[in-house]
């Protein structure tokens, strides 16, 4: 028995892939927002009252500058902020 594969609609495939990746991105942003809130990063940035660099934010919150820098790098495309890495 010979079976034929149906033609793949590439446009619908790309739309589906884009939707899945967008959903994963949204989940990652939600997790990063939760982490920032639990660590007090947003409050510390607000309380600082002026642009803040990653080292200053780490010092104020008692966290690792390396992780703060990674968090900021992943938040900046999403947040409108005044951070300088």
C-alpha positions as CSV (number, residue, x, y, z in Angstrom):
1,X,0.0,0.0,0.0
2,X,1.4,3.3,-1.0
3,X,0.5,6.4,1.1
4,X,1.0,9.9,0.1
5,X,1.9,12.7,2.5
6,X,-0.4,15.7,2.3
7,X,1.2,18.9,1.3
8,X,2.3,21.1,4.1
9,X,1.0,24.6,4.1
10,X,4.2,26.4,5.0
11,X,2.5,29.7,5.9
12,X,0.3,28.0,8.5
13,X,3.3,26.1,9.8
14,X,5.2,29.3,10.3
15,X,2.2,30.9,12.0
16,X,2.0,28.0,14.3
17,X,5.7,28.0,15.2
18,X,5.5,31.8,15.8
19,X,2.6,31.3,18.1
20,X,4.3,28.6,20.1
21,X,7.5,30.7,20.4
22,X,5.5,33.7,21.4
23,X,3.8,31.7,24.2
24,X,7.2,30.5,25.5
25,X,8.5,34.1,25.4
26,X,5.4,35.2,27.4
27,X,6.0,32.5,30.0
28,X,9.6,33.5,30.4
29,X,8.7,37.1,30.8
30,X,6.2,36.2,33.5
31,X,8.8,34.2,35.4
32,X,11.4,37.0,35.2
33,X,8.8,39.5,36.4
34,X,8.0,37.2,39.4
35,X,11.7,36.8,40.2
36,X,12.2,40.5,40.0
37,X,9.3,41.2,42.3
38,X,10.3,38.5,44.9
39,X,13.9,39.8,45.0
40,X,12.7,43.3,45.4
41,X,14.5,44.5,42.2
42,X,11.6,46.7,40.9
43,X,11.2,48.4,44.3
44,X,15.0,48.9,44.6
45,X,15.1,50.5,41.1
46,X,12.2,52.7,42.0
47,X,13.6,53.7,45.4
48,X,17.0,54.5,43.9
49,X,15.4,57.4,42.1
50,X,17.7,57.7,39.2
51,X,19.3,55.4,36.5
52,X,21.1,52.5,38.2
53,X,23.7,50.1,36.9
54,X,23.7,46.4,37.6
55,X,26.5,46.6,40.2
56,X,24.5,49.2,42.2
57,X,21.3,47.2,42.0
58,X,23.1,44.1,43.2
59,X,24.6,46.0,46.1
60,X,21.3,47.5,47.1
61,X,19.5,44.2,47.0
62,X,22.3,42.0,48.3
63,X,22.3,39.8,45.1
64,X,25.0,38.7,42.7
65,X,25.9,41.4,40.0
66,X,26.3,38.6,37.4
67,X,22.7,37.4,37.9
68,X,21.3,41.0,38.0
69,X,23.1,41.7,34.7
70,X,21.5,38.6,33.1
71,X,18.1,39.5,34.6
72,X,18.4,43.1,33.2
73,X,19.5,41.9,29.8
74,X,16.4,39.7,29.5
75,X,14.1,42.4,31.0
76,X,15.2,45.4,29.0
77,X,13.6,44.3,25.7
78,X,10.3,44.0,27.6
79,X,10.4,46.8,30.1
80,X,10.7,50.5,29.5
81,X,13.4,51.2,32.0
82,X,16.2,53.5,32.8
83,X,18.8,50.8,33.5
84,X,22.3,50.9,32.2
85,X,24.0,47.5,32.1
